[in-house]
Amino acid sequence: MELEPPRWRDARFAVALTHDVDVPWRWTRKGVRNAGTQLKANLRAGRLGAAAREARGLASLPLYKLRRTDPNWSFDGILADERRLGVSSTFFLMAGHAHRADGHSPEAYERLRPRLVKTILGGGAEIGLHGSYSSADDSERLQREKEALEQLAGPVAGQRFHYLRLDPHGNLGTLARLGFRYDSTLGFADGLGFRAGIAQPFRPWDFETEAPVPLVEVPLAAMDVTLAEDRYLGLTAAQAEARLTRLLDWGAAHGGGFAVLWHTERFDPATTRGFDRLYRRFIRAVYERGGVCVPAGELAEEAGAWLP
């Protein structure tokens, strides 16, 4: 007899909509310098499309300065789009910068974090911790970051490590000991799919204690960077949509509950090659196939009710 997969809000499958907030403000002094450096590198390497996008971005800088806005401050637009589509999501915020991989303008992030929290919570979305690059190897640093974010946002249930630096044999137990109820890091940087071979939330195994870790892992099945960036798949928005459609068709046929990640800097129409519009089409496609979109914390909580 074939077992029927769990249903989510009585839907066949569920997608946790998530956003990592890596660079909330592009046009800092370092951001401008980096854009100029990247433009030159793209021109030297013959990457004319990438160079054109950098040039368009830099050309828009005076207007953003005049308006005192920024293309990466996309939060109000994301929240408004999600409200129109009847969904909500999870934003993973950083609360520490100790490694150059954490971003080039930590002081800007520090200054903007209270405003970020207010905007996201005011929009009805969930906030989780985006554990910094070094915190994956340093439980005390991760605890400090959790406490710093909770001072602004209140209790934080979930987290995702920067650069997906999860070690299934090492730092999952740390997350549980620090009081996280779920994690949503486990996924591939260079492809779509299920890194643990499990297409719905589960309790990971702790190889030290030979017992399940007392938290829920929400598997990460797809990421915008994976689809769009040349160092990974380097797809157009149309090609990426075809890959995502196959993932959703699989979910409709077999059930499951998994996360997708769209970085908040992927919503500038001038530079993102249509991936901002693809996000909205993706949400509609979930519902067209009998699925439902929820924040990661809601998916983890629903799974936790029936997981052993």
C-alpha positions in Angstrom: 0.0 0.0 0.0 1.4 3.4 -1.0 1.6 5.9 1.9 -0.1 9.3 1.3 2.3 12.2 1.9 1.4 14.9 4.5 -0.8 17.7 3.4 -0.1 21.4 4.2 -3.1 23.6 4.9 -4.9 20.8 3.1 -2.7 21.4 0.0 -0.8 18.7 -1.9 2.6 20.3 -1.3 4.0 23.4 0.3 6.8 25.9 -0.5 8.4 28.0 2.2 9.2 31.4 0.6 12.5 32.7 2.1 14.8 35.7 1.5 18.4 36.1 2.7 19.3 39.7 3.4 23.0 39.9 2.5 23.3 43.5 1.3 20.4 45.7 2.2 22.0 48.8 0.8 24.0 48.7 -2.5 25.2 52.2 -2.9 27.5 52.6 0.1 31.0 54.0 -0.7 32.4 50.5 -0.8 29.5 49.3 -2.9 30.1 52.0 -5.5 33.8 51.1 -5.7 33.0 47.4 -6.0 30.5 48.0 -8.8 33.2 50.0 -10.7 35.7 47.2 -10.2 33.3 44.6 -11.3 32.4 46.6 -14.4 36.0 46.8 -15.5 36.5 43.1 -14.8 33.5 42.1 -16.9 34.7 44.3 -19.8 38.2 42.8 -19.7 36.8 39.3 -19.6 34.4 40.0 -22.5 31.3 39.5 -20.3 29.4 42.2 -22.1 25.9 41.4 -20.7 27.2 41.5 -17.1 29.1 44.7 -17.9 26.0 46.3 -19.3 24.0 45.5 -16.2 26.7 47.0 -13.9 26.8 50.1 -16.1 23.0 50.5 -15.9 23.2 50.1 -12.2 25.9 52.8 -11.9 24.0 55.1 -14.2 21.0 54.9 -11.8 23.1 56.0 -8.8 22.5 59.8 -9.0 18.7 59.3 -9.1 18.8 56.9 -6.1 21.0 59.4 -4.2 18.6 62.2 -5.0 15.6 60.2 -3.8 17.6 58.9 -0.8 16.6 55.3 -1.7 18.6 52.3 -2.9 17.9 49.4 -5.4 18.6 46.8 -2.7 16.1 48.3 -0.3 13.4 46.1 -1.9 11.6 45.1 1.2 8.4 47.2 0.9 8.0 46.1 -2.7 8.5 42.4 -1.8 6.1 42.6 1.0 3.5 44.4 -1.1 3.8 41.9 -3.9 3.4 39.0 -1.4 0.3 40.6 0.1 -1.3 41.0 -3.3 -0.6 37.3 -4.0 -2.0 36.3 -0.6 1.3 34.9 0.8 3.9 35.6 3.4 7.6 34.7 3.7 10.6 34.5 6.0 13.5 37.0 5.9 16.8 35.8 7.3 18.8 38.8 8.7 22.5 39.0 9.6 23.5 40.2 13.0 27.2 40.0 12.8 30.1 40.6 10.4 33.4 39.0 11.2 34.6 37.7 7.8 35.0 39.5 4.5 32.5 37.0 3.0 29.8 38.6 5.3 29.7 41.7 3.2 31.6 44.9 2.4 29.7 47.4 4.5 29.0 46.0 8.0 28.5 49.5 9.4 25.6 50.1 6.9 24.0 46.8 7.9 24.3 47.7 11.6 22.7 51.1 11.0 19.9 49.7 8.9 19.0 46.6 11.0 16.4 48.2 13.3 14.7 49.7 10.2 14.8 46.3 8.5 13.2 44.6 11.5 10.5 47.2 11.8 9.7 47.0 8.0 9.6 43.3 7.8 7.5 42.7 11.0 5.3 45.6 10.0 4.6 43.8 6.7 3.5 40.6 8.5 6.5 38.5 7.6 8.7 36.3 9.7 12.3 37.1 10.7 15.0 34.4 11.1 18.8 34.7 11.8 21.2 34.5 8.8 24.2 33.1 10.7 27.4 34.8 9.6 30.2 32.9 7.7 32.3 32.4 10.9 29.4 31.5 13.1 29.0 28.1 11.4 32.3 27.1 13.2 31.8 29.2 16.4 28.8 28.5 18.6 29.5 31.5 20.9 29.5 33.9 18.0 26.2 32.4 16.7 24.7 32.8 20.2 25.7 36.4 20.3 24.2 37.0 16.9 20.9 35.3 17.9 20.7 37.5 21.1 21.5 40.7 19.1 18.7 40.0 16.6 16.3 39.0 19.3 16.8 42.3 21.1 15.2 44.0 18.0 12.9 41.3 16.7 11.8 39.2 19.7 12.2 35.4 19.8 13.8 34.0 16.6 12.8 30.4 15.8 14.8 29.7 12.7 18.1 30.3 11.0 20.1 29.7 7.8 23.9 29.9 7.6 25.5 32.3 5.2 26.9 30.5 2.2 24.9 27.5 3.3 27.7 26.5 5.7 25.8 23.7 7.4 27.7 20.6 8.5 25.2 17.8 9.0 27.8 16.0 11.2 28.8 19.0 13.2 26.8 22.2 13.8 23.2 21.0 13.8 23.3 20.0 17.4 24.6 23.5 18.2 21.5 25.0 16.7 19.2 23.0 18.9 21.2 23.8 22.0 20.9 27.5 21.2 17.1 27.2 21.1 16.4 27.3 17.4 13.3 25.3 16.5 14.2 24.9 12.8 17.0 25.4 10.3 16.7 25.9 6.5 20.3 25.7 5.3 20.5 22.2 3.9 20.6 22.5 0.1 22.9 22.6 -3.0 24.6 25.9 -4.0 25.2 24.5 -7.5 22.0 22.7 -8.4 18.3 22.2 -7.5 17.1 19.3 -5.4 17.3 17.7 -2.0 20.7 17.4 -0.4 19.5 14.8 2.1 17.3 13.0 -0.3 14.2 14.1 1.7 11.6 16.4 0.1 9.9 17.5 3.3 10.8 18.8 6.7 12.6 16.2 8.9 14.5 15.8 12.1 18.2 15.4 11.3 20.3 12.7 12.9 22.9 13.6 15.5 25.8 11.2 15.0 27.4 12.1 18.4 24.3 11.2 20.4 22.9 8.6 18.0 19.5 10.3 18.2 17.4 12.8 16.2 18.4 16.5 16.6 15.5 18.2 18.4 14.8 20.7 15.6 13.2 20.6 12.2 15.2 20.9 9.0 13.3 22.6 6.2 15.1 21.4 3.1 16.2 24.1 0.6 15.3 23.0 -2.9 16.1 26.0 -5.1 18.0 29.3 -4.9 18.0 32.3 -7.2 21.8 32.5 -7.2 22.1 28.9 -8.3 19.9 29.6 -11.3 21.1 33.0 -12.3 24.9 33.3 -11.6 27.5 32.3 -14.1 29.6 30.5 -11.5 26.7 28.1 -11.1 24.0 27.4 -13.8 24.0 30.8 -15.4 20.4 30.5 -16.7 18.2 33.1 -18.2 14.9 33.8 -16.4 13.0 31.7 -19.0 15.5 28.8 -18.6 15.3 29.1 -14.8 11.5 29.1 -15.0 11.6 25.8 -16.8 13.7 24.2 -14.1 11.5 25.5 -11.3 8.4 24.3 -13.2 9.8 20.8 -13.2 10.4 21.0 -9.4 6.8 22.2 -8.9 5.4 19.5 -11.2 7.3 16.9 -9.1 5.8 18.4 -5.9 2.3 18.3 -7.3 2.8 14.6 -8.3 4.5 13.4 -5.1 3.8 15.9 -2.3 6.4 17.4 -0.1 7.4 20.6 1.8 10.5 22.5 1.0 12.0 26.0 0.8 13.1 28.3 -2.0 15.4 31.2 -1.6 15.2 34.6 -3.4 17.8 37.1 -2.2 16.4 40.5 -1.5 18.9 42.2 -3.9 17.4 40.1 -6.8 14.4 42.5 -7.1 16.0 45.5 -9.0 14.3 45.4 -12.5 17.3 47.2 -14.0 19.9 44.6 -13.2 18.2 41.2 -12.4 17.4 40.1 -15.9 13.7 39.4 -15.1 14.3 37.3 -12.0 12.2 39.7 -10.0 9.2 39.0 -12.2 10.0 35.3 -12.2 9.6 35.2 -8.4 6.0 36.4 -8.7 5.3 33.9 -11.5 6.7 31.2 -9.4 4.3 31.9 -6.6 1.3 31.8 -9.0 2.6 28.5 -10.4 2.7 26.9 -6.9 -1.1 27.6 -6.5 -1.9 26.6 -10.1 -0.5 23.1 -9.2 -2.4 22.7 -5.9 0.3 23.8 -3.6 0.5 26.5 -1.0 3.2 29.1 0.0 4.0 29.7 3.6 6.8 31.2 5.8 9.5 28.7 6.8 8.6 28.9 10.4 5.0 27.9 9.7 6.1 24.9 7.6 8.5 23.8 10.4 5.8 24.2 13.1 3.2 22.2 11.1 5.8 19.5 10.5 6.9 19.5 14.1 3.4 18.6 15.2 3.6 15.2 13.5 7.3 14.4 13.4 8.5 12.1 16.3 
